[in-house]
Amino acid sequence: MAKRKKNSSDIKIRVGRRKVKAPWWVFVVLLLVAGVAVGAYFAYYAFHSKGGASSSAESTSQTISSSRSSSMDSVSSYSSAPGGTPLDVYAVEQSGKYGDCTLFKYGNYEILFDCGNTGSQAQLADVLSTYVSDHVLDLLVLTHPHTDHYGGVYGYKTASSAGGTLKDGGITSISKIVDNGADAYGTAYKNNWVNGIRSYYVSQGSDYQPIAIVVKDHMYDAIWNLSGALSVQWLDTGNYPTVGSAGPSDANDGSISCAVKFGSYDFIMCGDLPGDPEKQIVSNYTGHSLIASGDTVVYKACHHCSDTYSANCTEFINFLNPKYAFSESGIDDANATSSGVVNAQHPYKAARNRIEAKTGKENFWWVGTAGTLKMSVPSDYSSFTIKGLGRKYGTYYYNGAIVDPLSEIETPFESTKWALSGY
């Protein structure tokens, strides 16, 4: 039998203790297969180490939602929200003199800013059970440790250590929690929030981040893409507490501030921020495209529309140039009598005047007269509507008679009977 002629291009490959001859091209194919396998492994690892395509708010310095054009120069630069999903915002009616509580709802994505005062637990439970149908609160922001902002979570049925009023409202889990990090601010705050509500939901899987960590080294790009066209830009006021400290002597100074963005609309949420930190925001963000040209600004008045510490200062209002504004807090007990409105309270006239110099009197609203406010922006950002749902908890009189709680649901504040009383 003739012997096979040796091919000079054959390559010997060791298999176990034997050497097997193979053509050169077999070796090349094996190298290519190995290269593809290694590349696929590293691609998979890189993808999942970043949370995958579904991760929307894991990184502090994410780029803003793709619905905002990089030019950020006009309303026309925004495309419609996917699936025709509108944004609804509820400013929750409060009982008593102080209190903030605002719910953003975008499809099944909800953000809760503050939880109202200790007398407004029923309101908080009601708005959560009504609007958070999947029982998952996606983002909870507690702006600062004052009782009128966290007191509503105490729970009138369920103890704080077991979920408090949030559990009463049907909330089974919270995806993300952001607060101002002042863990040592008073016994009530520590017991009911730090070791109560926050601890409970973190034990259920919530991701907790103090605001100082969120904005650290990210003054201009602390942006979370939340869901679809909805995003939030966290603002650095220069006043956030060192994590674990008691924070500023006046907790208002450390209020978390941010802009919730939906297409061409910017909702400015700053808790009870006083004038000096407001001016710091102006200094920090002038010239940095916080608000794009042509955007519509909706402003939650700081400190319940108060003059305290020069809140709602002229510099801040001029910087924001709001088109609409609203104020939370309830009716002072002194004014809930048959004597009618007898003394000035929030929202104070001087602060209203500064805001209304931009919005006009027709675009300033108060939950005290209209009840819980519902603000809506459609998916194409073509309009903004605001109306009250009617007072359920507050009462006030005009000319000796109770004002019908449904009579002012579509009435801006300056046209209400309250404003006609001179306050």
VENJO-V756896 format. One record per backbone hydrogen bond with DSSP energy under -1.0 kcal/mol. NH is the residue of the N-H (numbers start at 1). CO is the residue of the C=O. If there is no record, write none. Layout:
BEGIN
NH/CO
NH/CO
END
This chain:
BEGIN
10/7
11/22
13/20
15/18
18/15
20/13
22/11
26/23
28/24
29/25
30/26
31/27
32/28
33/29
34/30
35/31
36/32
37/33
38/34
39/35
40/36
41/37
42/38
43/39
44/40
45/41
46/42
47/43
48/44
49/45
51/48
52/47
55/52
68/65
77/74
78/75
79/67
81/379
84/81
87/377
88/105
89/375
90/103
91/373
92/101
100/148
102/113
103/90
104/111
105/88
106/109
109/106
111/104
112/139
113/102
114/141
115/149
116/100
120/117
124/120
125/121
126/122
127/123
128/124
129/125
130/126
131/127
132/128
133/131
135/132
137/173
139/110
140/176
141/112
142/178
146/144
149/146
150/146
151/147
152/116
153/150
154/151
162/159
163/160
164/159
165/153
167/163
168/164
169/165
170/167
171/166
172/135
173/135
175/137
177/207
178/140
183/181
184/245
185/182
186/184
190/186
191/187
192/188
193/189
194/189
195/190
197/192
198/193
200/196
201/197
202/198
203/199
205/202
206/201
207/175
209/177
211/179
213/210
214/210
215/211
218/215
223/60
223/221
224/232
226/230
227/230
230/227
231/261
232/224
233/259
234/222
235/257
244/181
245/242
253/250
254/251
255/252
256/143
258/269
259/233
260/267
261/231
262/265
265/262
266/296
267/260
268/298
269/258
273/270
275/309
278/274
279/275
280/276
281/277
282/278
283/279
284/280
285/281
286/282
288/285
295/292
296/264
298/266
299/324
300/268
301/326
303/271
305/302
306/302
310/307
311/308
317/313
318/314
319/315
320/316
321/317
323/297
324/297
325/363
326/299
327/365
330/96
335/332
336/333
340/337
348/305
352/348
353/349
354/350
355/351
356/352
357/353
358/355
359/355
360/356
363/360
365/325
367/327
370/366
371/367
373/91
374/387
375/89
376/385
377/87
381/378
385/376
387/374
388/409
389/372
390/370
391/405
398/401
401/398
403/396
407/404
411/408
413/364
415/412
416/413
420/416
421/418
422/419
END
